């Protein structure tokens, strides 16, 4: 029996009530919090009707029927259409939901979403609502994802995912401008963890991963889903851009692991304040590490502040070049301008030690 992880999570005992009102004990065979899927087993012998998963993904606009037990009323059927596909609602790292407008409410979780042929195309999972009731925004886990997870839970009792070992972020329009890309597509590598498959294959910070085994990667989340859908030990070919040049890395995937106060200004940069809205100093001179340029002050109306750069952050590189002095930051900004870039790409380390790429506009106003 397939249901949602959040339906049975932390339960000491589980029972399944059938359509003929029989109640049977069930055992949790396995569950996966990352996709919110759980698999149960009924031990009592008997003949149990079941439904088939659909063989293809539904199209936006296709009619669907949702079945569940809203508010404990009992078996309830509602109808609607597929409103969208590939929705990310922040529920987990591999969100890829079908959005449907068939009314579902609390108690529908774990129920099937059928197409008009009676095939299961999704598992009802979540709603978006200010009141807790249906407002026409419901989400179902696609059948393709459910089948993959269920098969692993059935055979192994757990889900084992491929592991690349990179921190990635989406390529926004500003970042694409900073990198000189024509389109805002792909997954930008923030950092390749030392000793991971990605690092061993030569991937570096600033690389833009464009495809996995020839299949295009539109954004960072899609890369995560693609890699997680492969088994550890799988060899994949990653096409990526580095410095405007294309290359391919062959990577053998690993196993996904289980799941300061500024005292002095040092060398400052008034020109940096004027251009980016920043006052900078060498990080080594103020105790913020051995590399990079520290952000001493931020103009709240400047372009850097609009991108989330704050006091205490450390700029590690600009335009793909490591920096250690404010003058080096300015040199890279001038270089970006001379190359006709609309934005300059910076790798920034936060006070908590997390790194990210930020594209700061070089124009006088935001587009």
Secondary structure, DSSP 8 states (H G I E B T S, - for coil): -EE-HHHHTT-S-EEEE-TTS-EEEEEEEEEETTTTEEEEEE-S-S------B-SS---TT-EEEEEE-GGG---EEEEEEEEEEEE--SSSTT--EEEE-S---TT-TT-EEE-TTS-EEEEEEEE--SSSS-SS-EEEEEHHHHHHHHHHHHHHSS---EE--EEEEE--HHHHHHHT-SSS-SEEEEEE-TTSHHHHTT--TT-EEEEETTEE--SHHHHHHHHHTS-TT-EEEEEEEETTEEEEEEEE-EE-----------S--HHHHHHHSEEEEEGGGTTS-SSSEEEEEE-TTSHHHHTT--TT-EEEEETTEE-SSHHHHHHHHHHHHHTT-SEEEEEEE-TTS-EEEEEEE-SSS--
